Amino acid sequence: MSARLVLAAVVFSSVAFAAEPGEEVELSSAPVTGLACAKKAIETGKLDLLSTCPLDEAPKGIVVFDVAEMQYYQLDAKSIRTSQLERAYGGGSIDVTGTVKAVDKKSGLVTVKVTEYRVTPKPKAGAFKGCL
């Protein structure tokens, strides 16, 4: 079996996550990023893409990435404001508890209805003043 075929199988299995509506989801310190960057991170294995995703990717879709499962989730807009996600976009993170609301059969994108969350905003540039 070729390396490309194995990689394609890994990518497909990660995207085609077997989540069911009503299933509980708990994410801890999950990066908030663009959908395209999340897909690229899964394909390449380069997780630094999650925190360096350009802001122009945000209008195409903001997702939360579970690094442990290599799975990304869309959060239901009725249960969390987009402005809260934007605070953590490109370097911050979010803790989420919720349930699977829907799974898009074509793309495999899982939408989570959020019941509880806590946002850790992206740090401001030059904010670190520790010992060097």
FILOLO-351148 format. One record per residue (C-alpha): residue in three letters; x, y, z. Coordinates in steps of 0.02 Angstrom, whole numbers, padded with zeros to 5 digits, always signed. Each point is the difference from the previous one (the first is absolute). Layout:
% residues N
ALAXYZ...
This chain:
% residues 132
MET+00000+00000+00000SER+00071+00169-00048ALA+00033+00140+00126ARG-00125+00113-00089LEU-00137-00130+00016VAL+00036-00021+00186LEU+00000+00189+00026ALA-00164+00016-00096ALA-00078-00134+00109VAL+00058+00088+00159VAL-00067+00168-00062PHE-00166-00075-00051SER-00022-00092+00164SER+00038+00160+00097VAL-00124+00103-00099ALA-00134-00134-00004PHE-00009-00002+00190ALA-00139-00115+00061ALA-00096+00123+00108GLU-00186-00020+00031PRO-00127+00137+00040GLY-00023+00012+00188GLU+00175-00065+00038GLU+00091+00101+00134VAL+00155+00098-00050GLU+00132+00068+00120LEU+00148+00098-00064SER+00138+00073+00105SER+00118+00137-00061ALA-00057-00027-00179PRO+00074+00122-00127VAL-00122+00110-00096THR+00047+00010-00183GLY-00065+00008-00179LEU-00078-00151-00082ALA+00128-00003-00141CYS+00144+00007+00125ALA-00075-00143+00101LYS-00015-00108-00155LYS+00179+00041-00050ALA+00063-00041+00176ILE-00080-00173-00011GLU+00070-00030-00175THR+00178+00054+00041GLY+00011-00035+00187LYS+00064+00178+00026LEU-00096+00060+00152ASP+00085+00171-00002LEU-00120+00043-00143LEU-00138+00011+00130SER+00073+00151+00089THR+00068+00085-00155CYS-00158-00008-00104PRO-00024+00166-00094LEU-00150+00104+00054ASP-00067+00003-00178GLU-00044-00186+00023ALA-00122+00041+00141PRO-00148+00050-00111LYS+00012-00169-00087GLY-00032-00089+00165ILE+00065+00001+00178VAL+00026-00168+00084VAL+00067-00068+00163PHE+00135-00132-00017ASP+00019-00149+00117VAL+00187-00036-00010ALA-00014-00168+00092GLU-00129-00070-00123MET+00062+00099-00153GLN-00181+00053-00028TYR-00078+00170-00026TYR-00171+00060+00055GLN-00112+00143-00052LEU-00088+00081+00147ASP-00185+00039-00018ALA-00021+00187-00027LYS-00157+00002+00108SER+00095-00066+00152ILE+00158+00109-00011ARG+00034+00169-00079THR+00124+00010-00142SER+00082+00147+00090GLN+00048-00120+00141LEU+00085-00116-00124GLU+00088+00146-00084ARG+00080+00046+00168ALA+00094-00165-00004TYR+00027-00014-00188GLY+00180-00029-00055GLY+00088-00036+00165GLY-00129-00011+00139SER-00104-00148+00054ILE-00169-00050+00067ASP-00067-00128+00123VAL-00168-00068-00059THR-00133-00115+00067GLY-00147-00039-00111THR-00091-00128-00105VAL+00008-00045-00184LYS-00141+00092-00087ALA+00030-00062-00177VAL+00126-00084-00114ASP+00010+00057-00182LYS-00002-00163-00098LYS+00095+00073-00148SER+00142+00090+00089GLY+00000-00093+00167LEU-00003+00167+00093VAL-00069-00024+00176THR-00102+00143+00074VAL-00003+00012+00189LYS-00135+00085+00103VAL+00100+00083+00139THR-00066-00012+00179GLU+00154+00070+00087TYR+00160+00084-00058ARG+00149+00101+00056VAL+00107+00101-00121THR+00186+00030+00021PRO+00035+00148-00115LYS+00145+00009-00121PRO+00146+00082+00092LYS+00041+00177-00051ALA+00163+00022-00095GLY+00144+00041+00117ALA-00102-00044+00155PHE+00127-00125+00068LYS+00116+00085+00124GLY+00081-00154+00080CYS+00182-00031+00037LEU+00115-00023-00146
